[in-house]
Amino acid sequence: MLIQESYGKLGEEDNFDVAFWQSQTPEVLFEAAFDLVKDYLLIKEGYADEPRLQRTVESFQKA
């Protein structure tokens, strides 16, 4: 894994993040997004062992 760094002052125009993420493969992007989901669950729910999809059940009938 290649480590890239960017130095500069806060508030300066910098396209480092955009260029970095656009240079990554879809697999790396998915893994990073999934890590964010796990971090969110750990903070919000207190655990991130097995993330689950929210399920909503509705019944549709003719009027």
Residue pairs with C-beta under 8 A, 6 or more apart in sequence:
4 16
4 20
6 14
6 16
8 14
21 29
24 32
37 48
37 51
38 48
38 51
39 48
41 47
41 48
41 51
42 48
